Amino acid sequence: MILEMVASGGDRPVVTANGRSLTASDLLARARAAAHRFQGHPAVLYLSPSHLAYPVALFGAALAGIPFIPLNYRLGEHQLARLLARHPDALVLRPADLDALLSAEETTEATGSAPDQDSMDQDSVAVVLYTSGTTAEPKAALLRHRHLMAYVLNTQEFASAGEGDAALVAVPPYHVAGLMNLLTNLYSGRRLVYLPAFDAGEWLSTARREQVTHALVVPTMLARIVAEVPAGDAGTPTLRSLAYGGARTPRPVVERALEIFPGTGFVNAYGLTETTSSVAVLGPDDHREALAASDPAVRDRLGSVGRSLPGVEIEIRADDGKPAPAGETGLVFVRGEQISGEYGGRSALHVGGTSQPPGAGGGWFSTRDRGRLDADGYLFIEGRADDTIIRGGENIAPAEIEDVLVAHPGIVEAAVIGVPDPEWGQRIVAVVVGEGDPAEVRQWVKERLRSSKTPDTIVFRAELPKTETGKLLRRTLLAELETTHA
């Protein structure tokens, strides 16, 4: 169906990168030719930054009936070698191989009939995405064609975009947001503009030059964009929608962004690789209402990830496994047609406490995030369950302390970690980016939270270790802290 959208576009440009564009007919022809090239291979590995050939490779693999596997090209040599070893017979597309997919000869050399999109098995694996591995080795999450289509159909209206609409995509191609931005924008009829390497100044100039109407960034990108505009308006009059997500975003960054993009609607999106991107969003109206609200409960929604998307159910479960009432914290579970929850030959979906077989749908998936739903269905994420600090028998969510820390006028970012302690089980260490006196910062927290949640140690750093998509590398930070604060 998405290829039908591409086919209907004719000579209209649908993808732009580095000053070059592909029309709809160009993209479809090259995808069909790529499919012929890919036949006989078990999978296609894409090992490159965003490129004009990225959608060609994705749709070519789909037409060939084999999985598309974009890998993190920034990984170290040994990490990347381990991932490549999992797919020994796959066709690997590196940067030097991509121009061939765009060549004129490539579109005419194939003989016989082109692969037919109608022959695609909706239950077959469309994409394999490796999780970021911030707390463990990356896992191969399988997304089937039906998962992708469920997300697109439940969130987008076919050909609904305006003629001049353009979406700026700066997230990497191996991230689920990069994949789904491609599919949703093409389906709605919006031209994609790729920024292969993120730079805040280049992002702003590209948004202006290409008259971008929609954009997606991760929190670190948003923070750098905000810092690039010292005062006043960002000067992007065509930008109507700016989505951010992928990790926790400090509230001061969001509030500043709302100031410098006054005519832009903001969307905070929450989702996982295994859920085929977003399962909840905080929309533009929610942002405006929260920012202007005098009611603390409504204003607090600026720190939420919004409400569930159509077709998605969200449930908070207490420690006993039963649904938790509104306002109480527990594990976040999700269910819906777009939810995969599948790793290789193992399914993580459950129905009535029983595991679903691989490829089956309809079960509940544990996000392994802790959170709560308020009375109006707004979801507040408090962090990964594995991040919970247990101090003297008390469960402490790092996010609660981090929110208080970033509200301090001298602190820009904060990460709270539990370090082993022989007396308390764990002691609390806060690693912060900014300036201040450690004793004064501890007092700041103590005045706003009780003593048991006050960090035992405050460590100042120039930056926090993160993935390219802005997720805090807690495992890396914990290892460093255990060495330096043992």
C-alpha positions in Angstrom: 0.0 0.0 0.0 2.9 2.4 0.7 4.3 1.5 -2.7 1.0 2.4 -4.2 1.4 5.9 -2.7 4.9 6.0 -4.3 3.6 4.8 -7.6 0.8 7.5 -7.6 3.3 10.3 -7.1 4.6 10.3 -10.7 7.2 13.0 -11.3 6.8 14.6 -7.9 10.0 14.6 -5.8 9.5 12.3 -2.7 13.1 12.0 -1.2 15.9 14.6 -1.0 19.4 14.2 0.3 22.6 16.2 -0.3 21.0 18.3 -2.9 19.7 15.4 -5.0 16.1 14.1 -5.3 14.2 11.1 -6.4 10.8 11.4 -7.9 8.1 8.9 -7.1 8.5 7.1 -10.4 12.3 7.0 -9.9 12.0 5.5 -6.5 9.6 2.8 -7.6 11.6 1.8 -10.7 14.9 1.6 -8.7 13.2 -0.4 -5.9 12.0 -2.9 -8.5 15.4 -3.2 -10.0 17.0 -3.5 -6.5 14.6 -6.4 -5.8 15.9 -8.3 -8.7 19.5 -7.7 -7.5 18.6 -8.8 -4.0 16.9 -12.1 -5.0 18.8 -15.1 -3.9 20.1 -13.4 -0.7 18.5 -14.2 2.7 18.6 -10.6 3.8 19.9 -7.1 3.0 22.2 -5.4 5.5 22.3 -1.6 5.2 25.5 -0.3 6.7 25.6 3.5 6.0 24.2 6.8 7.1 21.0 8.1 5.6 21.3 8.3 1.8 19.0 8.7 -1.2 19.3 5.0 -1.7 18.0 4.1 1.8 14.3 3.9 0.7 15.4 2.1 -2.5 17.1 -0.6 -0.5 14.2 -0.9 2.0 11.5 -1.2 -0.7 13.8 -3.4 -2.8 14.1 -5.9 0.0 10.4 -5.8 0.6 9.7 -6.6 -3.0 12.3 -9.4 -3.0 10.5 -10.9 0.0 13.6 -10.7 2.3 14.3 -8.8 5.6 15.9 -5.4 5.5 18.5 -5.0 8.3 19.9 -1.5 8.9 23.0 -1.7 11.3 24.6 0.9 13.4 27.6 1.9 11.3 29.1 3.8 14.2 29.7 0.7 16.2 33.3 -0.4 17.1 35.0 -2.9 14.8 34.5 -5.8 17.2 30.8 -5.0 17.9 30.0 -4.7 14.3 31.9 -7.9 13.4 29.7 -9.8 15.9 26.5 -8.5 14.3 27.7 -9.2 10.8 28.6 -12.7 11.8 24.9 -13.3 12.7 24.1 -12.8 9.0 26.9 -14.5 7.1 25.1 -14.9 3.7 23.3 -11.5 3.6 24.0 -8.9 1.0 25.9 -6.0 2.7 25.3 -2.5 1.4 28.1 -0.1 2.4 28.4 3.6 1.3 30.4 2.7 -1.8 27.6 0.4 -3.0 24.7 2.8 -2.8 25.2 4.9 -5.9 24.8 1.6 -8.0 21.2 1.5 -6.7 20.6 4.9 -8.1 22.3 4.4 -11.5 20.2 4.5 -14.7 21.6 1.1 -15.8 20.3 -0.4 -12.6 16.7 0.4 -13.5 16.9 -1.3 -17.0 19.1 -4.3 -16.6 16.5 -6.4 -14.9 14.7 -8.8 -17.2 11.3 -10.5 -16.8 8.5 -9.2 -14.7 9.2 -7.0 -11.7 8.4 -8.4 -8.2 4.8 -7.7 -7.3 4.0 -5.9 -4.0 0.7 -7.8 -3.8 2.6 -11.0 -3.4 4.1 -9.8 -0.1 3.3 -12.1 2.9 2.1 -9.8 5.6 3.3 -12.3 8.2 6.8 -12.4 6.9 9.6 -10.4 8.5 10.0 -7.0 6.9 12.8 -5.5 9.1 15.2 -6.6 11.7 16.3 -3.8 14.1 19.0 -4.3 16.7 18.1 -2.7 20.1 20.5 -0.1 21.4 22.0 -2.3 24.0 22.3 0.3 26.7 22.1 -2.3 29.5 22.9 -5.5 27.6 24.0 -7.0 24.3 21.8 -5.8 21.4 18.8 -8.0 20.6 17.4 -8.5 17.1 13.8 -7.3 17.2 11.7 -8.6 14.3 9.1 -6.4 12.7 6.7 -8.1 10.3 4.9 -6.3 7.4 1.7 -6.4 9.4 3.3 -4.5 12.3 4.5 -1.8 10.0 1.2 -1.4 8.2 -0.8 -1.4 11.5 1.3 1.6 12.7 1.0 3.5 9.4 -2.8 2.9 9.0 -3.6 3.8 12.6 -1.6 7.0 12.6 -1.7 8.4 9.1 -4.3 9.5 6.5 -3.5 8.4 3.0 -2.2 11.3 0.8 -3.3 13.8 3.4 -0.2 16.1 3.2 -0.2 19.4 1.4 1.6 19.7 -1.9 4.6 21.6 -0.4 4.9 19.6 2.8 8.4 18.3 3.6 9.7 16.3 6.6 13.3 16.8 7.8 14.7 13.5 9.2 18.0 13.6 11.1 17.7 10.4 13.2 19.9 7.5 11.9 18.5 4.9 9.5 19.0 2.0 12.0 16.6 3.6 14.5 13.0 2.6 14.4 12.0 6.3 14.2 14.1 6.7 11.1 12.4 3.7 9.5 8.8 4.7 10.4 9.3 8.3 9.5 10.1 7.1 6.0 7.0 5.0 5.7 4.6 7.4 7.3 5.7 10.4 5.4 5.6 8.6 2.0 2.2 7.2 2.8 0.8 10.7 3.7 2.5 12.2 0.6 5.1 14.3 2.3 8.6 14.8 0.8 11.4 13.4 2.9 14.6 15.5 3.4 17.5 13.6 4.8 20.3 15.1 6.9 23.0 12.4 6.9 25.0 13.9 9.8 23.4 16.1 12.5 24.7 19.5 13.1 22.4 22.1 14.8 23.3 24.9 12.5 23.0 22.8 9.4 19.6 21.5 10.7 18.3 25.0 11.0 19.6 26.1 7.6 18.2 23.0 5.9 14.8 23.6 7.5 14.8 27.1 6.1 16.2 26.2 2.7 13.9 23.2 2.1 10.9 25.0 3.6 10.5 22.1 6.0 7.0 21.7 7.6 7.6 18.6 9.8 10.7 17.3 11.7 11.8 14.7 14.1 14.7 14.9 16.6 16.0 13.1 19.6 16.6 15.0 22.9 20.3 15.7 22.4 19.5 17.2 19.0 16.8 19.3 20.4 19.1 20.6 23.2 21.7 21.5 20.6 19.2 23.3 18.4 17.9 25.3 21.3 21.5 26.2 22.2 22.1 27.3 18.6 19.4 30.0 18.9 20.7 32.4 21.6 17.5 34.6 21.7 14.3 35.1 19.9 12.7 33.2 17.0 14.5 30.3 15.3 13.5 31.7 12.0 11.7 28.6 10.6 8.3 30.0 9.6 7.2 26.9 7.6 7.9 24.5 10.5 4.4 23.4 11.7 5.3 20.2 13.6 8.4 19.2 15.6 8.4 15.7 17.2 10.9 14.7 19.8 11.5 11.4 21.6 13.7 8.4 22.0 14.8 9.3 25.5 13.9 11.6 28.4 14.0 15.2 27.5 14.8 17.8 30.2 11.8 20.0 30.8 13.9 23.2 30.5 14.9 22.2 27.0 11.2 21.6 26.0 10.2 25.0 27.6 13.0 26.8 25.8 12.1 25.1 22.5 8.5 26.2 22.8 9.7 29.8 23.1 12.0 29.8 20.1 9.6 27.9 17.8 6.4 29.9 18.6 4.4 28.9 15.6 5.3 25.2 15.8 3.2 22.4 17.2 5.3 20.1 19.5 4.8 16.3 19.7 6.5 14.1 22.4 6.5 10.5 21.2 7.1 7.5 23.3 7.8 4.0 21.9 10.3 1.2 21.5 11.8 -0.8 18.7 9.7 -3.8 19.6 6.5 -1.7 19.4 7.1 -0.4 15.9 7.8 3.1 17.1 5.4 5.3 19.1 2.6 3.9 21.3 1.8 7.2 23.0 2.1 10.9 22.1 1.8 14.3 23.8 0.3 16.5 21.1 0.6 20.2 20.3 -2.6 21.1 22.2 -1.3 19.2 25.2 1.9 21.2 25.2 0.2 24.5 24.9 -2.4 23.7 27.6 0.3 22.4 30.0 2.5 25.4 29.5 -0.3 27.9 30.1 -2.0 26.0 33.0 -2.3 27.2 36.5 -3.4 23.8 37.7 -0.2 21.9 38.7 -1.6 18.6 37.6 -2.2 19.9 34.1 1.2 21.7 34.0 2.9 18.4 35.0 1.7 16.8 31.8 4.5 18.6 30.0 6.6 15.9 31.7 4.4 13.1 30.4 4.6 11.3 27.0 0.9 11.8 26.4 -1.9 9.3 25.7 -2.0 6.1 23.8 -2.3 6.1 20.0 -5.3 4.6 18.2 -5.1 0.8 18.3 -2.8 0.7 21.3 -3.8 -0.2 24.9 -1.6 0.8 27.8 -1.8 -0.9 31.2 0.2 -0.3 34.4 0.8 -3.4 36.5 1.7 -3.4 40.1 4.4 -5.7 41.6 1.8 -8.4 42.1 1.0 -8.4 38.3 -2.4 -6.9 38.7 -3.5 -3.6 37.0 -2.5 -0.6 39.1 -5.0 2.2 39.8 -4.5 5.7 38.3 -1.6 7.5 39.8 0.3 4.5 41.1 3.6 3.4 39.6 4.3 0.0 38.1 5.5 -1.7 35.0 4.2 -0.4 31.6 2.6 -3.0 29.4 1.2 -2.4 25.9 -1.0 -4.3 23.5 -2.0 -3.7 19.8 -1.7 -4.8 16.2 1.6 -2.9 15.8 3.3 -4.5 18.8 5.9 -7.1 17.8 7.7 -8.0 20.9 9.6 -10.7 19.0 13.3 -11.5 19.1 14.4 -14.1 16.6 12.7 -17.3 17.5 11.3 -16.0 20.8 8.2 -14.0 21.5 7.9 -11.7 24.6 4.1 -11.3 24.2 1.9 -12.8 26.9 -1.8 -13.7 27.1 -3.1 -14.6 30.5 0.4 -15.2 31.7 1.2 -17.6 28.8 3.9 -16.8 26.2 2.7 -16.4 22.7 4.4 -18.4 19.9 6.8 -16.4 17.6 4.9 -14.4 15.1 1.6 -14.5 17.0 -0.1 -11.3 17.9 -2.6 -10.0 20.4 -0.5 -10.4 23.5 0.7 -7.9 26.1 4.3 -6.7 25.9 6.3 -5.5 28.9 8.2 -2.3 27.9 10.4 -2.8 31.1 9.7 0.8 31.8 8.2 1.9 35.1 5.5 4.5 34.8 2.0 5.7 35.8 -1.2 6.8 34.2 -3.1 9.7 35.6 -6.9 9.9 35.8 -7.1 11.2 32.2 -4.8 8.6 30.7 -1.6 10.6 30.4 1.4 8.3 30.7 4.4 9.3 32.8 7.6 7.3 32.3 9.8 7.1 35.4 12.7 5.1 33.8 13.7 1.5 33.1 12.8 -1.1 35.7 16.4 -2.2 35.8 17.4 1.4 36.7 15.4 1.4 40.0 17.6 2.1 43.0 16.9 0.0 46.1 18.2 1.9 49.1 17.5 0.4 52.5 14.7 -1.6 51.1 13.0 1.4 49.4 12.5 1.5 45.7 13.6 4.9 44.3 13.1 6.0 40.7 16.1 7.9 39.3 13.8 10.0 37.1 12.2 11.6 40.1 15.5 12.8 41.4 16.8 13.8 37.9 13.7 16.0 37.4 14.5 17.9 40.6 18.2 18.2 39.7 17.6 19.7 36.2 15.3 22.2 37.8 18.3 23.6 39.6 19.4 26.8 37.8 23.0 25.6 37.4 22.3 22.1 36.1 21.6 21.3 32.5 21.5 17.4 32.6 21.5 14.8 35.3 21.8 11.1 35.6 21.1 9.3 38.9 22.7 5.9 39.5 22.6 3.3 42.3 26.1 2.2 43.3 26.6 -0.9 45.5 26.9 -0.1 49.3 27.5 -2.6 52.1 25.2 -0.9 54.5 22.3 0.4 52.4 22.4 -2.0 49.5 22.8 0.9 47.1 23.8 4.5 47.6 22.7 7.3 45.3 25.2 9.0 43.0 24.1 11.9 40.8 26.2 12.8 37.8 25.4 16.2 36.5 26.3 18.6 33.7 26.5 22.2 34.8 27.9 24.3 37.6 27.3 24.5 41.3 28.4 23.5 44.8 27.8 19.8 45.6 26.6 20.5 49.1 24.2 23.2 47.9 22.9 20.9 45.2 22.3 18.1 47.7 20.4 20.6 49.9 18.3 21.7 46.8 17.2 18.1 46.4 16.6 17.5 50.1 14.3 20.5 50.3 12.2 19.1 47.5 12.4 15.4 48.3 12.9 13.5 51.5 16.3 12.7 52.8 16.3 9.1 51.6 16.1 10.3 48.0 18.9 12.9 48.4 22.0 11.9 46.4 24.9 10.8 48.7 27.4 12.1 46.1 27.2 14.8 43.4 29.7 14.4 40.5 30.1 17.2 37.9 31.0 16.3 34.4 31.3 18.0 31.0 28.9 15.5 29.4 27.0 12.3 30.0 27.7 9.1 28.0 24.9 8.5 25.5 24.0 6.7 22.3 23.7 8.6 19.0 19.9 8.7 19.6 20.3 10.3 23.0 19.8 7.4 25.4 21.8 7.5 28.5 24.4 4.7 28.7 23.7 3.8 32.3 25.8 0.6 32.1 28.8 2.6 31.0 28.2 5.2 33.7 27.7 2.6 36.4 31.0 0.9 35.5 32.9 4.2 35.7 31.3 5.1 39.0 31.9 1.7 40.6 35.6 2.2 39.7 36.0 5.8 40.9 33.6 5.7 43.9 34.1 2.2 45.1 
